[in-house]
């Protein structure tokens, strides 16, 4: 029996998603959407990226 391959994020992305900056940016985005999904309008708690971070890691966090 074959084992299913599991996708693992690169270490750099794992550290990013555990950072205070990401948690703050995520909370702000969810609050700005009143906790609702931008696509369907139902309650949600996930934040998705327009540009995949694995493709362009320079976009991990823009500092203003």
C-alpha positions in Angstrom: 0.0 0.0 0.0 1.4 3.4 -1.0 1.6 6.2 1.5 -0.1 9.4 0.6 2.4 12.2 0.1 1.8 15.1 2.5 2.5 18.7 1.4 4.8 20.4 3.8 5.3 24.2 3.8 8.9 25.4 3.5 10.4 26.2 6.9 10.4 29.9 6.0 6.6 29.9 5.5 6.0 27.9 8.7 7.9 30.5 10.6 6.0 33.3 8.9 2.6 31.8 9.7 3.6 31.6 13.4 4.8 35.2 13.5 3.1 38.0 15.4 3.0 40.0 12.1 0.9 37.4 10.4 -1.5 36.9 13.3 -2.0 40.7 13.4 -2.5 41.0 9.6 -4.9 38.0 9.7 -7.0 39.4 12.5 -7.2 42.8 10.8 -8.3 41.2 7.5 -11.0 39.1 9.2 -12.2 42.2 11.2 -12.4 44.3 8.0 -14.6 41.6 6.4 -16.8 41.4 9.6 -15.8 37.7 9.8 -17.5 36.9 6.5 -16.1 35.1 3.5 -15.4 37.5 0.6 -16.6 35.0 -1.9 -19.9 33.6 -0.4 -20.7 35.9 2.5 -20.9 33.1 5.0 -19.0 33.3 8.3 -15.4 32.2 7.9 -12.0 32.3 9.7 -9.5 31.6 6.9 -7.4 34.2 5.1 -6.2 33.4 1.6 -3.5 35.1 -0.5 -4.1 36.6 -4.0 -0.5 35.7 -4.8 0.7 32.3 -3.5 3.5 32.8 -1.1 5.3 29.7 -2.2 5.6 31.3 -5.7 6.8 34.7 -4.5 8.3 34.5 -1.0 9.3 38.2 -1.2 5.6 38.9 -0.6 5.7 37.2 2.8 5.1 40.5 4.6 5.2 44.0 3.2 6.2 46.4 5.9 4.7 49.9 5.6 
